[in-house]
Amino acid sequence: MRTNRIRTTALAATALVAALSLTACGGGEDKAMGTKPAGTAETAAPAATNTDDKAQPDAPEAGTPETQTVPAGGKHAGGNGNGKKPETVPDTEAAASIPACTPKNSKVKVSSVSRPINHLLLTVTNTGSTNCAAYYAPSLRFDGAQAVYPVLDDSKPQAVVTLAPGEEAYAGIALLGEPGENEPVESDNLGVIMVDRNNQSKGESTLKLPAGTATDGLGFVTYWQSDVQSALMY
């Protein structure tokens, strides 16, 4: 009986030692594993970095316009896309300008016509060796009057009449306005002023008028025309 009690006592002592050992080990493990008391906030680990994000450019901030760089010579810069600047278009009108018909390279004459009545026909002939242009309308002065004769704007042709050597251009002269408005006055001479492409005088020719030519200051002269019919249709 005594032997049994000794064994029971020994077993109980062994169990107590084991329990104490486990408690001691448990405390050590908590410290070794970094376990913290309840209620202590743990610092959050940094978010994982995505390597793909580094390759993407930062998006522009809201409300900030995005700047676009255009290569020199590109289509946005007015080029043709291959880096070359557009070619300068020459002024073809200026390049193709023709010298005016003047008293030095042409001859002017005046003649009477049967139809229409109270009209004269003015003719200019290119007497030079190169082309000349009959610009605008001739400026007329009857008997050296200070004021030039009125020009009929409605007679302006679609293009300037260009004369090769020997060719002619024509202008019609209406001598009178409406009957009874002004008293006609006879004139003996007619001054004809040729002009250049800027409507500036290039010289004056003085012609003898047909006998009995009278004007009342209410007539007109047409622009230079390429044919007689166009000059006398007004």
Secondary structure, 3 states (H helix, E strand, C coil): CHHHHHHHHHHHHHHHHHHHHHHHHHHHHHHHCCCCCCCCCCCCCCCCCCHHHHCCCCCCCCCCCCCCCCCCCCHHHCCCCCCCCCCCCCCHHHHCCCCECCCCCEEEEEEECCCCCCEEEEEEEECCCCCEEECCCCEEEECCCCCCCCECHHHCCCCCEEECCCCEEEEEEECCCCCCCCCCEECCEEEEEEECCCCCEEEEEEEECCCCCEECCCCEECCCECCHHHHCCC
